[in-house]
Amino acid sequence: GYDLSKHDSKSLDEVRPYAPFDVVVTMGCGDACPWMPALQFVDWQIPDPKLMEAEAFNKVRDFIAVQVKQLLSELKIALPT
């Protein structure tokens, strides 16, 4: 239900001035992931959904949602209501 139409992806160069971050999450890229300064690093092994059919894509989306909620809970950050 969150409206993403007003958001766009940002390059690492655009967010680098805000570093160091509390947490950096990588999504299965291993050593190929670009490095960003952070207090904590988390790696989620997530298949690349780029060429997936809608059903498989939605499963990856839902998995990411669960992981984000779990991470926020661990960090004791409340989700907006």
mmCIF file of the N, C-alpha and C atoms, coordinates in Angstrom:
data_MODEL
# 
_entry.id   MODEL 
# 
loop_
_atom_site.group_PDB 
_atom_site.id 
_atom_site.type_symbol 
_atom_site.label_atom_id 
_atom_site.label_alt_id 
_atom_site.label_comp_id 
_atom_site.label_asym_id 
_atom_site.label_entity_id 
_atom_site.label_seq_id 
_atom_site.pdbx_PDB_ins_code 
_atom_site.Cartn_x 
_atom_site.Cartn_y 
_atom_site.Cartn_z 
_atom_site.occupancy 
_atom_site.B_iso_or_equiv 
_atom_site.pdbx_formal_charge 
_atom_site.auth_seq_id 
_atom_site.auth_comp_id 
_atom_site.auth_asym_id 
_atom_site.auth_atom_id 
_atom_site.pdbx_PDB_model_num 
ATOM 1   N N  . GLY A 1 1  ? 0.786  -1.199  0.000   1.00 0.00 ? 1  GLY A N  1 
ATOM 2   C CA . GLY A 1 1  ? 0.000  0.000   0.000   1.00 0.00 ? 1  GLY A CA 1 
ATOM 3   C C  . GLY A 1 1  ? 0.832  1.270   0.000   1.00 0.00 ? 1  GLY A C  1 
ATOM 4   N N  . TYR A 1 2  ? 2.142  1.162   -0.012  1.00 0.00 ? 2  TYR A N  1 
ATOM 5   C CA . TYR A 1 2  ? 3.001  2.352   0.019   1.00 0.00 ? 2  TYR A CA 1 
ATOM 6   C C  . TYR A 1 2  ? 3.181  2.874   -1.395  1.00 0.00 ? 2  TYR A C  1 
ATOM 7   N N  . ASP A 1 3  ? 2.962  4.160   -1.594  1.00 0.00 ? 3  ASP A N  1 
ATOM 8   C CA . ASP A 1 3  ? 3.067  4.778   -2.913  1.00 0.00 ? 3  ASP A CA 1 
ATOM 9   C C  . ASP A 1 3  ? 4.530  5.048   -3.262  1.00 0.00 ? 3  ASP A C  1 
ATOM 10  N N  . LEU A 1 4  ? 5.067  4.284   -4.181  1.00 0.00 ? 4  LEU A N  1 
ATOM 11  C CA . LEU A 1 4  ? 6.460  4.449   -4.595  1.00 0.00 ? 4  LEU A CA 1 
ATOM 12  C C  . LEU A 1 4  ? 6.619  5.367   -5.807  1.00 0.00 ? 4  LEU A C  1 
ATOM 13  N N  . SER A 1 5  ? 5.514  5.880   -6.335  1.00 0.00 ? 5  SER A N  1 
ATOM 14  C CA . SER A 1 5  ? 5.591  6.666   -7.566  1.00 0.00 ? 5  SER A CA 1 
ATOM 15  C C  . SER A 1 5  ? 6.384  7.956   -7.405  1.00 0.00 ? 5  SER A C  1 
ATOM 16  N N  . LYS A 1 6  ? 6.542  8.424   -6.187  1.00 0.00 ? 6  LYS A N  1 
ATOM 17  C CA . LYS A 1 6  ? 7.281  9.663   -5.953  1.00 0.00 ? 6  LYS A CA 1 
ATOM 18  C C  . LYS A 1 6  ? 8.737  9.399   -5.576  1.00 0.00 ? 6  LYS A C  1 
ATOM 19  N N  . HIS A 1 7  ? 9.158  8.144   -5.635  1.00 0.00 ? 7  HIS A N  1 
ATOM 20  C CA . HIS A 1 7  ? 10.512 7.765   -5.259  1.00 0.00 ? 7  HIS A CA 1 
ATOM 21  C C  . HIS A 1 7  ? 11.252 7.210   -6.470  1.00 0.00 ? 7  HIS A C  1 
ATOM 22  N N  . ASP A 1 8  ? 12.560 7.320   -6.435  1.00 0.00 ? 8  ASP A N  1 
ATOM 23  C CA . ASP A 1 8  ? 13.372 6.696   -7.462  1.00 0.00 ? 8  ASP A CA 1 
ATOM 24  C C  . ASP A 1 8  ? 14.649 6.155   -6.820  1.00 0.00 ? 8  ASP A C  1 
ATOM 25  N N  . SER A 1 9  ? 15.299 5.259   -7.528  1.00 0.00 ? 9  SER A N  1 
ATOM 26  C CA . SER A 1 9  ? 16.539 4.690   -7.021  1.00 0.00 ? 9  SER A CA 1 
ATOM 27  C C  . SER A 1 9  ? 17.616 5.760   -7.012  1.00 0.00 ? 9  SER A C  1 
ATOM 28  N N  . LYS A 1 10 ? 18.513 5.628   -6.068  1.00 0.00 ? 10 LYS A N  1 
ATOM 29  C CA . LYS A 1 10 ? 19.619 6.566   -5.965  1.00 0.00 ? 10 LYS A CA 1 
ATOM 30  C C  . LYS A 1 10 ? 20.926 5.818   -6.161  1.00 0.00 ? 10 LYS A C  1 
ATOM 31  N N  . SER A 1 11 ? 21.884 6.489   -6.753  1.00 0.00 ? 11 SER A N  1 
ATOM 32  C CA . SER A 1 11 ? 23.196 5.868   -6.928  1.00 0.00 ? 11 SER A CA 1 
ATOM 33  C C  . SER A 1 11 ? 23.939 5.886   -5.600  1.00 0.00 ? 11 SER A C  1 
ATOM 34  N N  . LEU A 1 12 ? 24.949 5.050   -5.495  1.00 0.00 ? 12 LEU A N  1 
ATOM 35  C CA . LEU A 1 12 ? 25.752 5.041   -4.278  1.00 0.00 ? 12 LEU A CA 1 
ATOM 36  C C  . LEU A 1 12 ? 26.433 6.383   -4.074  1.00 0.00 ? 12 LEU A C  1 
ATOM 37  N N  . ASP A 1 13 ? 26.785 7.046   -5.155  1.00 0.00 ? 13 ASP A N  1 
ATOM 38  C CA . ASP A 1 13 ? 27.408 8.372   -5.037  1.00 0.00 ? 13 ASP A CA 1 
ATOM 39  C C  . ASP A 1 13 ? 26.461 9.377   -4.385  1.00 0.00 ? 13 ASP A C  1 
ATOM 40  N N  . GLU A 1 14 ? 25.167 9.247   -4.657  1.00 0.00 ? 14 GLU A N  1 
ATOM 41  C CA . GLU A 1 14 ? 24.183 10.168  -4.075  1.00 0.00 ? 14 GLU A CA 1 
ATOM 42  C C  . GLU A 1 14 ? 23.987 9.950   -2.577  1.00 0.00 ? 14 GLU A C  1 
ATOM 43  N N  . VAL A 1 15 ? 24.143 8.723   -2.107  1.00 0.00 ? 15 VAL A N  1 
ATOM 44  C CA . VAL A 1 15 ? 23.915 8.443   -0.686  1.00 0.00 ? 15 VAL A CA 1 
ATOM 45  C C  . VAL A 1 15 ? 25.193 8.443   0.146   1.00 0.00 ? 15 VAL A C  1 
ATOM 46  N N  . ARG A 1 16 ? 26.344 8.370   -0.511  1.00 0.00 ? 16 ARG A N  1 
ATOM 47  C CA . ARG A 1 16 ? 27.623 8.310   0.192   1.00 0.00 ? 16 ARG A CA 1 
ATOM 48  C C  . ARG A 1 16 ? 27.808 9.441   1.208   1.00 0.00 ? 16 ARG A C  1 
ATOM 49  N N  . PRO A 1 17 ? 27.345 10.673  0.937   1.00 0.00 ? 17 PRO A N  1 
ATOM 50  C CA . PRO A 1 17 ? 27.520 11.747  1.930   1.00 0.00 ? 17 PRO A CA 1 
ATOM 51  C C  . PRO A 1 17 ? 26.823 11.474  3.269   1.00 0.00 ? 17 PRO A C  1 
ATOM 52  N N  . TYR A 1 18 ? 25.871 10.530  3.291   1.00 0.00 ? 18 TYR A N  1 
ATOM 53  C CA . TYR A 1 18 ? 25.134 10.229  4.520   1.00 0.00 ? 18 TYR A CA 1 
ATOM 54  C C  . TYR A 1 18 ? 25.809 9.119   5.337   1.00 0.00 ? 18 TYR A C  1 
ATOM 55  N N  . ALA A 1 19 ? 26.888 8.570   4.832   1.00 0.00 ? 19 ALA A N  1 
ATOM 56  C CA . ALA A 1 19 ? 27.609 7.500   5.522   1.00 0.00 ? 19 ALA A CA 1 
ATOM 57  C C  . ALA A 1 19 ? 28.395 8.078   6.693   1.00 0.00 ? 19 ALA A C  1 
ATOM 58  N N  . PRO A 1 20 ? 28.704 7.289   7.704   1.00 0.00 ? 20 PRO A N  1 
ATOM 59  C CA . PRO A 1 20 ? 28.430 5.858   7.793   1.00 0.00 ? 20 PRO A CA 1 
ATOM 60  C C  . PRO A 1 20 ? 26.972 5.588   8.166   1.00 0.00 ? 20 PRO A C  1 
ATOM 61  N N  . PHE A 1 21 ? 26.500 4.431   7.731   1.00 0.00 ? 21 PHE A N  1 
ATOM 62  C CA . PHE A 1 21 ? 25.127 4.018   7.977   1.00 0.00 ? 21 PHE A CA 1 
ATOM 63  C C  . PHE A 1 21 ? 25.068 3.093   9.184   1.00 0.00 ? 21 PHE A C  1 
ATOM 64  N N  . ASP A 1 22 ? 23.898 3.001   9.788   1.00 0.00 ? 22 ASP A N  1 
ATOM 65  C CA . ASP A 1 22 ? 23.715 2.048   10.880  1.00 0.00 ? 22 ASP A CA 1 
ATOM 66  C C  . ASP A 1 22 ? 23.832 0.622   10.352  1.00 0.00 ? 22 ASP A C  1 
ATOM 67  N N  . VAL A 1 23 ? 23.150 0.363   9.240   1.00 0.00 ? 23 VAL A N  1 
ATOM 68  C CA . VAL A 1 23 ? 23.142 -0.981  8.658   1.00 0.00 ? 23 VAL A CA 1 
ATOM 69  C C  . VAL A 1 23 ? 23.202 -0.853  7.138   1.00 0.00 ? 23 VAL A C  1 
ATOM 70  N N  . VAL A 1 24 ? 24.007 -1.709  6.520   1.00 0.00 ? 24 VAL A N  1 
ATOM 71  C CA . VAL A 1 24 ? 24.009 -1.850  5.066   1.00 0.00 ? 24 VAL A CA 1 
ATOM 72  C C  . VAL A 1 24 ? 23.573 -3.282  4.771   1.00 0.00 ? 24 VAL A C  1 
ATOM 73  N N  . VAL A 1 25 ? 22.557 -3.411  3.930   1.00 0.00 ? 25 VAL A N  1 
ATOM 74  C CA . VAL A 1 25 ? 22.051 -4.726  3.533   1.00 0.00 ? 25 VAL A CA 1 
ATOM 75  C C  . VAL A 1 25 ? 22.466 -4.985  2.094   1.00 0.00 ? 25 VAL A C  1 
ATOM 76  N N  . THR A 1 26 ? 23.156 -6.103  1.888   1.00 0.00 ? 26 THR A N  1 
ATOM 77  C CA . THR A 1 26 ? 23.460 -6.545  0.536   1.00 0.00 ? 26 THR A CA 1 
ATOM 78  C C  . THR A 1 26 ? 22.533 -7.699  0.218   1.00 0.00 ? 26 THR A C  1 
ATOM 79  N N  . MET A 1 27 ? 22.329 -7.940  -1.059  1.00 0.00 ? 27 MET A N  1 
ATOM 80  C CA . MET A 1 27 ? 21.335 -8.931  -1.453  1.00 0.00 ? 27 MET A CA 1 
ATOM 81  C C  . MET A 1 27 ? 21.930 -10.025 -2.314  1.00 0.00 ? 27 MET A C  1 
ATOM 82  N N  . GLY A 1 28 ? 22.955 -10.680 -1.750  1.00 0.00 ? 28 GLY A N  1 
ATOM 83  C CA . GLY A 1 28 ? 23.496 -11.861 -2.398  1.00 0.00 ? 28 GLY A CA 1 
ATOM 84  C C  . GLY A 1 28 ? 24.582 -11.607 -3.420  1.00 0.00 ? 28 GLY A C  1 
ATOM 85  N N  . CYS A 1 29 ? 25.163 -10.429 -3.434  1.00 0.00 ? 29 CYS A N  1 
ATOM 86  C CA . CYS A 1 29 ? 26.198 -10.160 -4.440  1.00 0.00 ? 29 CYS A CA 1 
ATOM 87  C C  . CYS A 1 29 ? 27.592 -10.503 -3.938  1.00 0.00 ? 29 CYS A C  1 
ATOM 88  N N  . GLY A 1 30 ? 27.715 -10.890 -2.679  1.00 0.00 ? 30 GLY A N  1 
ATOM 89  C CA . GLY A 1 30 ? 28.999 -11.332 -2.132  1.00 0.00 ? 30 GLY A CA 1 
ATOM 90  C C  . GLY A 1 30 ? 30.091 -10.285 -2.273  1.00 0.00 ? 30 GLY A C  1 
ATOM 91  N N  . ASP A 1 31 ? 31.261 -10.734 -2.729  1.00 0.00 ? 31 ASP A N  1 
ATOM 92  C CA . ASP A 1 31 ? 32.400 -9.829  -2.870  1.00 0.00 ? 31 ASP A CA 1 
ATOM 93  C C  . ASP A 1 31 ? 32.192 -8.789  -3.962  1.00 0.00 ? 31 ASP A C  1 
ATOM 94  N N  . ALA A 1 32 ? 31.224 -9.011  -4.842  1.00 0.00 ? 32 ALA A N  1 
ATOM 95  C CA . ALA A 1 32 ? 30.974 -8.064  -5.931  1.00 0.00 ? 32 ALA A CA 1 
ATOM 96  C C  . ALA A 1 32 ? 30.199 -6.835  -5.455  1.00 0.00 ? 32 ALA A C  1 
ATOM 97  N N  . CYS A 1 33 ? 29.661 -6.888  -4.242  1.00 0.00 ? 33 CYS A N  1 
ATOM 98  C CA . CYS A 1 33 ? 28.896 -5.748  -3.724  1.00 0.00 ? 33 CYS A CA 1 
ATOM 99  C C  . CYS A 1 33 ? 29.825 -4.562  -3.478  1.00 0.00 ? 33 CYS A C  1 
ATOM 100 N N  . PRO A 1 34 ? 29.385 -3.373  -3.841  1.00 0.00 ? 34 PRO A N  1 
ATOM 101 C CA . PRO A 1 34 ? 30.186 -2.199  -3.494  1.00 0.00 ? 34 PRO A CA 1 
ATOM 102 C C  . PRO A 1 34 ? 30.190 -2.014  -1.986  1.00 0.00 ? 34 PRO A C  1 
ATOM 103 N N  . TRP A 1 35 ? 31.266 -1.487  -1.462  1.00 0.00 ? 35 TRP A N  1 
ATOM 104 C CA . TRP A 1 35 ? 31.403 -1.313  -0.025  1.00 0.00 ? 35 TRP A CA 1 
ATOM 105 C C  . TRP A 1 35 ? 30.923 0.067   0.377   1.00 0.00 ? 35 TRP A C  1 
ATOM 106 N N  . MET A 1 36 ? 30.166 0.137   1.473   1.00 0.00 ? 36 MET A N  1 
ATOM 107 C CA . MET A 1 36 ? 29.729 1.397   2.069   1.00 0.00 ? 36 MET A CA 1 
ATOM 108 C C  . MET A 1 36 ? 30.023 1.308   3.561   1.00 0.00 ? 36 MET A C  1 
ATOM 109 N N  . PRO A 1 37 ? 30.487 2.387   4.166   1.00 0.00 ? 37 PRO A N  1 
ATOM 110 C CA . PRO A 1 37 ? 30.776 2.345   5.599   1.00 0.00 ? 37 PRO A CA 1 
ATOM 111 C C  . PRO A 1 37 ? 29.492 2.156   6.413   1.00 0.00 ? 37 PRO A C  1 
ATOM 112 N N  . ALA A 1 38 ? 29.539 1.214   7.354   1.00 0.00 ? 38 ALA A N  1 
ATOM 113 C CA . ALA A 1 38 ? 28.368 0.936   8.189   1.00 0.00 ? 38 ALA A CA 1 
ATOM 114 C C  . ALA A 1 38 ? 28.810 0.300   9.501   1.00 0.00 ? 38 ALA A C  1 
ATOM 115 N N  . LEU A 1 39 ? 27.942 0.420   10.501  1.00 0.00 ? 39 LEU A N  1 
ATOM 116 C CA . LEU A 1 39 ? 28.190 -0.217  11.783  1.00 0.00 ? 39 LEU A CA 1 
ATOM 117 C C  . LEU A 1 39 ? 27.894 -1.717  11.723  1.00 0.00 ? 39 LEU A C  1 
ATOM 118 N N  . GLN A 1 40 ? 26.965 -2.093  10.833  1.00 0.00 ? 40 GLN A N  1 
ATOM 119 C CA . GLN A 1 40 ? 26.558 -3.494  10.719  1.00 0.00 ? 40 GLN A CA 1 
ATOM 120 C C  . GLN A 1 40 ? 26.313 -3.821  9.255   1.00 0.00 ? 40 GLN A C  1 
ATOM 121 N N  . PHE A 1 41 ? 26.730 -5.010  8.848   1.00 0.00 ? 41 PHE A N  1 
ATOM 122 C CA . PHE A 1 41 ? 26.491 -5.487  7.489   1.00 0.00 ? 41 PHE A CA 1 
ATOM 123 C C  . PHE A 1 41 ? 25.626 -6.737  7.560   1.00 0.00 ? 41 PHE A C  1 
ATOM 124 N N  . VAL A 1 42 ? 24.623 -6.811  6.698   1.00 0.00 ? 42 VAL A N  1 
ATOM 125 C CA . VAL A 1 42 ? 23.716 -7.949  6.622   1.00 0.00 ? 42 VAL A CA 1 
ATOM 126 C C  . VAL A 1 42 ? 23.659 -8.370  5.159   1.00 0.00 ? 42 VAL A C  1 
ATOM 127 N N  . ASP A 1 43 ? 23.756 -9.677  4.905   1.00 0.00 ? 43 ASP A N  1 
ATOM 128 C CA . ASP A 1 43 ? 23.646 -10.167 3.530   1.00 0.00 ? 43 ASP A CA 1 
ATOM 129 C C  . ASP A 1 43 ? 22.454 -11.096 3.432   1.00 0.00 ? 43 ASP A C  1 
ATOM 130 N N  . TRP A 1 44 ? 21.535 -10.741 2.562   1.00 0.00 ? 44 TRP A N  1 
ATOM 131 C CA . TRP A 1 44 ? 20.376 -11.585 2.291   1.00 0.00 ? 44 TRP A CA 1 
ATOM 132 C C  . TRP A 1 44 ? 20.608 -12.252 0.946   1.00 0.00 ? 44 TRP A C  1 
ATOM 133 N N  . GLN A 1 45 ? 20.583 -13.567 0.918   1.00 0.00 ? 45 GLN A N  1 
ATOM 134 C CA . GLN A 1 45 ? 20.743 -14.311 -0.334  1.00 0.00 ? 45 GLN A CA 1 
ATOM 135 C C  . GLN A 1 45 ? 19.415 -14.271 -1.081  1.00 0.00 ? 45 GLN A C  1 
ATOM 136 N N  . ILE A 1 46 ? 19.317 -13.353 -2.024  1.00 0.00 ? 46 ILE A N  1 
ATOM 137 C CA . ILE A 1 46 ? 18.067 -13.142 -2.751  1.00 0.00 ? 46 ILE A CA 1 
ATOM 138 C C  . ILE A 1 46 ? 18.330 -13.322 -4.243  1.00 0.00 ? 46 ILE A C  1 
ATOM 139 N N  . PRO A 1 47 ? 17.542 -14.173 -4.912  1.00 0.00 ? 47 PRO A N  1 
ATOM 140 C CA . PRO A 1 47 ? 17.727 -14.334 -6.353  1.00 0.00 ? 47 PRO A CA 1 
ATOM 141 C C  . PRO A 1 47 ? 17.357 -13.034 -7.083  1.00 0.00 ? 47 PRO A C  1 
ATOM 142 N N  . ASP A 1 48 ? 18.043 -12.776 -8.174  1.00 0.00 ? 48 ASP A N  1 
ATOM 143 C CA . ASP A 1 48 ? 17.772 -11.578 -8.969  1.00 0.00 ? 48 ASP A CA 1 
ATOM 144 C C  . ASP A 1 48 ? 16.404 -11.722 -9.639  1.00 0.00 ? 48 ASP A C  1 
ATOM 145 N N  . PRO A 1 49 ? 15.454 -10.853 -9.313  1.00 0.00 ? 49 PRO A N  1 
ATOM 146 C CA . PRO A 1 49 ? 14.101 -10.985 -9.856  1.00 0.00 ? 49 PRO A CA 1 
ATOM 147 C C  . PRO A 1 49 ? 13.933 -10.367 -11.246 1.00 0.00 ? 49 PRO A C  1 
ATOM 148 N N  . LYS A 1 50 ? 15.002 -9.851  -11.822 1.00 0.00 ? 50 LYS A N  1 
ATOM 149 C CA . LYS A 1 50 ? 14.910 -9.077  -13.059 1.00 0.00 ? 50 LYS A CA 1 
ATOM 150 C C  . LYS A 1 50 ? 14.113 -9.771  -14.165 1.00 0.00 ? 50 LYS A C  1 
ATOM 151 N N  . LEU A 1 51 ? 14.361 -11.043 -14.407 1.00 0.00 ? 51 LEU A N  1 
ATOM 152 C CA . LEU A 1 51 ? 13.704 -11.739 -15.518 1.00 0.00 ? 51 LEU A CA 1 
ATOM 153 C C  . LEU A 1 51 ? 12.642 -12.733 -15.057 1.00 0.00 ? 51 LEU A C  1 
ATOM 154 N N  . MET A 1 52 ? 12.199 -12.602 -13.808 1.00 0.00 ? 52 MET A N  1 
ATOM 155 C CA . MET A 1 52 ? 11.218 -13.545 -13.268 1.00 0.00 ? 52 MET A CA 1 
ATOM 156 C C  . MET A 1 52 ? 9.804  -13.227 -13.746 1.00 0.00 ? 52 MET A C  1 
ATOM 157 N N  . GLU A 1 53 ? 9.026  -14.284 -13.812 1.00 0.00 ? 53 GLU A N  1 
ATOM 158 C CA . GLU A 1 53 ? 7.592  -14.112 -14.060 1.00 0.00 ? 53 GLU A CA 1 
ATOM 159 C C  . GLU A 1 53 ? 6.971  -13.461 -12.824 1.00 0.00 ? 53 GLU A C  1 
ATOM 160 N N  . ALA A 1 54 ? 5.784  -12.907 -12.964 1.00 0.00 ? 54 ALA A N  1 
ATOM 161 C CA . ALA A 1 54 ? 5.140  -12.136 -11.893 1.00 0.00 ? 54 ALA A CA 1 
ATOM 162 C C  . ALA A 1 54 ? 5.037  -12.915 -10.583 1.00 0.00 ? 54 ALA A C  1 
ATOM 163 N N  . GLU A 1 55 ? 4.643  -14.184 -10.630 1.00 0.00 ? 55 GLU A N  1 
ATOM 164 C CA . GLU A 1 55 ? 4.455  -14.963 -9.396  1.00 0.00 ? 55 GLU A CA 1 
ATOM 165 C C  . GLU A 1 55 ? 5.780  -15.127 -8.639  1.00 0.00 ? 55 GLU A C  1 
ATOM 166 N N  . ALA A 1 56 ? 6.832  -15.473 -9.353  1.00 0.00 ? 56 ALA A N  1 
ATOM 167 C CA . ALA A 1 56 ? 8.142  -15.638 -8.718  1.00 0.00 ? 56 ALA A CA 1 
ATOM 168 C C  . ALA A 1 56 ? 8.668  -14.287 -8.223  1.00 0.00 ? 56 ALA A C  1 
ATOM 169 N N  . PHE A 1 57 ? 8.460  -13.244 -9.010  1.00 0.00 ? 57 PHE A N  1 
ATOM 170 C CA . PHE A 1 57 ? 8.870  -11.894 -8.614  1.00 0.00 ? 57 PHE A CA 1 
ATOM 171 C C  . PHE A 1 57 ? 8.179  -11.496 -7.310  1.00 0.00 ? 57 PHE A C  1 
ATOM 172 N N  . ASN A 1 58 ? 6.881  -11.760 -7.224  1.00 0.00 ? 58 ASN A N  1 
ATOM 173 C CA . ASN A 1 58 ? 6.126  -11.414 -6.021  1.00 0.00 ? 58 ASN A CA 1 
ATOM 174 C C  . ASN A 1 58 ? 6.613  -12.191 -4.803  1.00 0.00 ? 58 ASN A C  1 
ATOM 175 N N  . LYS A 1 59 ? 7.071  -13.425 -5.002  1.00 0.00 ? 59 LYS A N  1 
ATOM 176 C CA . LYS A 1 59 ? 7.621  -14.193 -3.881  1.00 0.00 ? 59 LYS A CA 1 
ATOM 177 C C  . LYS A 1 59 ? 8.903  -13.544 -3.375  1.00 0.00 ? 59 LYS A C  1 
ATOM 178 N N  . VAL A 1 60 ? 9.744  -13.082 -4.284  1.00 0.00 ? 60 VAL A N  1 
ATOM 179 C CA . VAL A 1 60 ? 10.971 -12.388 -3.878  1.00 0.00 ? 60 VAL A CA 1 
ATOM 180 C C  . VAL A 1 60 ? 10.610 -11.087 -3.164  1.00 0.00 ? 60 VAL A C  1 
ATOM 181 N N  . ARG A 1 61 ? 9.660  -10.351 -3.705  1.00 0.00 ? 61 ARG A N  1 
ATOM 182 C CA . ARG A 1 61 ? 9.192  -9.105  -3.070  1.00 0.00 ? 61 ARG A CA 1 
ATOM 183 C C  . ARG A 1 61 ? 8.694  -9.363  -1.659  1.00 0.00 ? 61 ARG A C  1 
ATOM 184 N N  . ASP A 1 62 ? 7.900  -10.403 -1.496  1.00 0.00 ? 62 ASP A N  1 
ATOM 185 C CA . ASP A 1 62 ? 7.348  -10.726 -0.184  1.00 0.00 ? 62 ASP A CA 1 
ATOM 186 C C  . ASP A 1 62 ? 8.444  -11.174 0.785   1.00 0.00 ? 62 ASP A C  1 
ATOM 187 N N  . PHE A 1 63 ? 9.429  -11.910 0.281   1.00 0.00 ? 63 PHE A N  1 
ATOM 188 C CA . PHE A 1 63 ? 10.557 -12.336 1.112   1.00 0.00 ? 63 PHE A CA 1 
ATOM 189 C C  . PHE A 1 63 ? 11.322 -11.113 1.617   1.00 0.00 ? 63 PHE A C  1 
ATOM 190 N N  . ILE A 1 64 ? 11.557 -10.151 0.730   1.00 0.00 ? 64 ILE A N  1 
ATOM 191 C CA . ILE A 1 64 ? 12.251 -8.925  1.130   1.00 0.00 ? 64 ILE A CA 1 
ATOM 192 C C  . ILE A 1 64 ? 11.442 -8.186  2.193   1.00 0.00 ? 64 ILE A C  1 
ATOM 193 N N  . ALA A 1 65 ? 10.137 -8.120  2.031   1.00 0.00 ? 65 ALA A N  1 
ATOM 194 C CA . ALA A 1 65 ? 9.283  -7.445  3.016   1.00 0.00 ? 65 ALA A CA 1 
ATOM 195 C C  . ALA A 1 65 ? 9.424  -8.088  4.390   1.00 0.00 ? 65 ALA A C  1 
ATOM 196 N N  . VAL A 1 66 ? 9.430  -9.415  4.439   1.00 0.00 ? 66 VAL A N  1 
ATOM 197 C CA . VAL A 1 66 ? 9.586  -10.129 5.713   1.00 0.00 ? 66 VAL A CA 1 
ATOM 198 C C  . VAL A 1 66 ? 10.956 -9.821  6.315   1.00 0.00 ? 66 VAL A C  1 
ATOM 199 N N  . GLN A 1 67 ? 11.987 -9.855  5.487   1.00 0.00 ? 67 GLN A N  1 
ATOM 200 C CA . GLN A 1 67 ? 13.338 -9.593  5.973   1.00 0.00 ? 67 GLN A CA 1 
ATOM 201 C C  . GLN A 1 67 ? 13.464 -8.168  6.526   1.00 0.00 ? 67 GLN A C  1 
ATOM 202 N N  . VAL A 1 68 ? 12.883 -7.201  5.839   1.00 0.00 ? 68 VAL A N  1 
ATOM 203 C CA . VAL A 1 68 ? 12.937 -5.803  6.296   1.00 0.00 ? 68 VAL A CA 1 
ATOM 204 C C  . VAL A 1 68 ? 12.227 -5.660  7.637   1.00 0.00 ? 68 VAL A C  1 
ATOM 205 N N  . LYS A 1 69 ? 11.042 -6.249  7.754   1.00 0.00 ? 69 LYS A N  1 
ATOM 206 C CA . LYS A 1 69 ? 10.306 -6.166  9.019   1.00 0.00 ? 69 LYS A CA 1 
ATOM 207 C C  . LYS A 1 69 ? 11.080 -6.817  10.161  1.00 0.00 ? 69 LYS A C  1 
ATOM 208 N N  . GLN A 1 70 ? 11.709 -7.950  9.879   1.00 0.00 ? 70 GLN A N  1 
ATOM 209 C CA . GLN A 1 70 ? 12.500 -8.634  10.898  1.00 0.00 ? 70 GLN A CA 1 
ATOM 210 C C  . GLN A 1 70 ? 13.697 -7.778  11.309  1.00 0.00 ? 70 GLN A C  1 
ATOM 211 N N  . LEU A 1 71 ? 14.386 -7.182  10.338  1.00 0.00 ? 71 LEU A N  1 
ATOM 212 C CA . LEU A 1 71 ? 15.533 -6.332  10.640  1.00 0.00 ? 71 LEU A CA 1 
ATOM 213 C C  . LEU A 1 71 ? 15.112 -5.120  11.459  1.00 0.00 ? 71 LEU A C  1 
ATOM 214 N N  . LEU A 1 72 ? 14.016 -4.493  11.078  1.00 0.00 ? 72 LEU A N  1 
ATOM 215 C CA . LEU A 1 72 ? 13.533 -3.342  11.840  1.00 0.00 ? 72 LEU A CA 1 
ATOM 216 C C  . LEU A 1 72 ? 13.184 -3.740  13.267  1.00 0.00 ? 72 LEU A C  1 
ATOM 217 N N  . SER A 1 73 ? 12.607 -4.922  13.433  1.00 0.00 ? 73 SER A N  1 
ATOM 218 C CA . SER A 1 73 ? 12.285 -5.412  14.769  1.00 0.00 ? 73 SER A CA 1 
ATOM 219 C C  . SER A 1 73 ? 13.559 -5.623  15.582  1.00 0.00 ? 73 SER A C  1 
ATOM 220 N N  . GLU A 1 74 ? 14.573 -6.222  14.955  1.00 0.00 ? 74 GLU A N  1 
ATOM 221 C CA . GLU A 1 74 ? 15.842 -6.452  15.639  1.00 0.00 ? 74 GLU A CA 1 
ATOM 222 C C  . GLU A 1 74 ? 16.515 -5.143  16.027  1.00 0.00 ? 74 GLU A C  1 
ATOM 223 N N  . LEU A 1 75 ? 16.348 -4.135  15.188  1.00 0.00 ? 75 LEU A N  1 
ATOM 224 C CA . LEU A 1 75 ? 16.938 -2.824  15.464  1.00 0.00 ? 75 LEU A CA 1 
ATOM 225 C C  . LEU A 1 75 ? 16.043 -1.984  16.362  1.00 0.00 ? 75 LEU A C  1 
ATOM 226 N N  . LYS A 1 76 ? 14.876 -2.540  16.698  1.00 0.00 ? 76 LYS A N  1 
ATOM 227 C CA . LYS A 1 76 ? 13.881 -1.865  17.535  1.00 0.00 ? 76 LYS A CA 1 
ATOM 228 C C  . LYS A 1 76 ? 13.418 -0.546  16.911  1.00 0.00 ? 76 LYS A C  1 
ATOM 229 N N  . ILE A 1 77 ? 13.139 -0.613  15.605  1.00 0.00 ? 77 ILE A N  1 
ATOM 230 C CA . ILE A 1 77 ? 12.615 0.524   14.854  1.00 0.00 ? 77 ILE A CA 1 
ATOM 231 C C  . ILE A 1 77 ? 11.169 0.195   14.508  1.00 0.00 ? 77 ILE A C  1 
ATOM 232 N N  . ALA A 1 78 ? 10.263 1.041   14.924  1.00 0.00 ? 78 ALA A N  1 
ATOM 233 C CA . ALA A 1 78 ? 8.843  0.797   14.670  1.00 0.00 ? 78 ALA A CA 1 
ATOM 234 C C  . ALA A 1 78 ? 8.499  1.180   13.241  1.00 0.00 ? 78 ALA A C  1 
ATOM 235 N N  . LEU A 1 79 ? 7.661  0.342   12.632  1.00 0.00 ? 79 LEU A N  1 
ATOM 236 C CA . LEU A 1 79 ? 7.135  0.669   11.313  1.00 0.00 ? 79 LEU A CA 1 
ATOM 237 C C  . LEU A 1 79 ? 6.101  1.778   11.442  1.00 0.00 ? 79 LEU A C  1 
ATOM 238 N N  . PRO A 1 80 ? 6.047  2.697   10.467  1.00 0.00 ? 80 PRO A N  1 
ATOM 239 C CA . PRO A 1 80 ? 5.004  3.728   10.519  1.00 0.00 ? 80 PRO A CA 1 
ATOM 240 C C  . PRO A 1 80 ? 3.625  3.075   10.367  1.00 0.00 ? 80 PRO A C  1 
ATOM 241 N N  . THR A 1 81 ? 2.652  3.658   11.037  1.00 0.00 ? 81 THR A N  1 
ATOM 242 C CA . THR A 1 81 ? 1.303  3.091   10.941  1.00 0.00 ? 81 THR A CA 1 
ATOM 243 C C  . THR A 1 81 ? 0.458  3.855   9.968   1.00 0.00 ? 81 THR A C  1 
# 
